[in-house]
Amino acid sequence: MAQETVKTVAQSETPADVAVVSEVPEAEKVETCAKETVVAEPEKVAASISFKEETNVVGELPDPQKKALDELKLLVQEALNKHEFSAPPTSPQKVAKEEQKANSAVDGEAQPCEISPVPAETECKEEEKDAPPTPAPESEPVEKEVTEVVMKTESESCIDEDGAKKIEAIQETIVKTEQTQPPPPPCAAEVTPVLPEEVSIWGIPLLADERSDVILLKFLRARDFKVKEAFTMLKNVVAWRKEFNIESLLEEDLGTEQEKVVYMHGVDKEGHPVCYNAFGEYQSKELYQETFSDDEKRKKFIRWRIQFLERSIRKLDFSPDGISTIVQINDLKYSPAPFKKELRLVFQLLQDNYPEFVAKQVFINVPWWYLAFYKMINPFFTQRTKSKFVFAGPSKTTETLFKYISPELVPVQYGGLSREGEQEFTTSDCITEDFIKPSCEHVIELPAPEACTLVWEARVVGIGCDVSYGAEFVPSAEDGYTVIVQKSRKVTGDESVICGRFKCGETGKVVLTFFNQSSKKKKVLYRFKKVAFE
């Protein structure tokens, strides 16, 4: 039998690994505050204890929170290196289908690329019919992209005249078959290193500086420091911002008709910007139709609300010691029901994509039915969320706002002294609060130690038609004459702020007299200053 030597090269390749990222979305929320005790003596408005926010300084965090932040930063860095934030998420079904396709391609028909005949070695030996064929040695696998398959074609043996057997040439046909795998990567010297992608959120580049830690802590707190859930939420928010095209939204002109519904006004006693939501403005049929009459206008309203919040957030200070949250004041007077679809959609978007941006949620002018509704949904809120909620009925609205915001910064429609177009007073002019006992007269003296112009303003909180007010100038000289500046009159509810001005030609004082005819004590706020004598 003829023995032949066959050179065989077998090659195999392992399929590429595929990473699968699972995503799960969720939400967060806010605190109730103890009632402020009423002080009977005149005093400056005292700052009440507001919701205590956690520190954003990494060195002051508890060890478990530091560890969670470090783990989240590692996940974010890995995602930036792999460009996972810009790549669309791959579903598990798609990955399984791609793996099945790759495996079937390996087992499929080989496509011939090259056929090269090789001279066969010939040797004549005695015929051994019963000898079993010698098994070919198993070929060792070699890691290459190309597999060579050896096919042999043996020609018929021819016998010489003298009876000797002669083996003709054994042809070896070598067929190259390329697997359906991508071509090998270029040499290491030719590979250009891939730089990590740059991702910014609310104008802060991720992992660029310590401001990024403040951003990541918001996601961790929204997910109770569960690192994987916080990372998933971060990826979802980045994807939503790209889909919503936030950066171009900031430059759009969406009109000004909603500015009387949602607006920023002043800061609270801890320096948080205050956002007012006056949903009762939708009582206006014209504004309601302009906002909710068709699908296009509803979409515009949602885009305007997101744009407003984005612009407000860009003004926050994301340094570890800075103010990076706001206080929300929600006026429910004449507001639509909480089941209003468009408003619920906005609330859900803010909840899912703006974690831990609210330090406190204060609901004012709350009707009785809303409190009943809240009691039903209360079990579904986390303790952290409920801790940020404050509710105040119509009679307690002004008092509640004064716990968190100085009266000079509270808008006049909510019982404060802040109004548009002020010239005489600024927010730096402090306010003094005093109390008027039931059925009593109360006097406030404004001194004028020299010739000057005295300017003052005052406001009685919770006023009805049962308080009267008058003003007069009393000179220091004993032989001087008292000048009536304002005759005593009743202060109506429509008169939000009492304003006065008097030119004092000599030293003395202006005396403001309030008479409380009701059976309940009243709070009066006032401030004054001297202007150079003209």
PyMOL commands that set and color helices and strands:
alter all, ss='L'
color gray80, all
select helices_A, chain A and resi 58-60+63-81+92-107+210-222+227-244+246-249+279-283+285-292+295-313+341-353+368-380+383-386+394-404+407-409+412-414
alter helices_A, ss='H'
color red, helices_A
select strands_A, chain A and resi 10-11+43-44+112-118+141-142+146-154+158-159+165-166+170-178+200-201+204-205+262-267+273-278+326-331+358-364+389-391+432-436+440-448+452-461+467-475+483-490+498-504+508-516+522-531
alter strands_A, ss='S'
color yellow, strands_A
deselect
rebuild
show_as cartoon
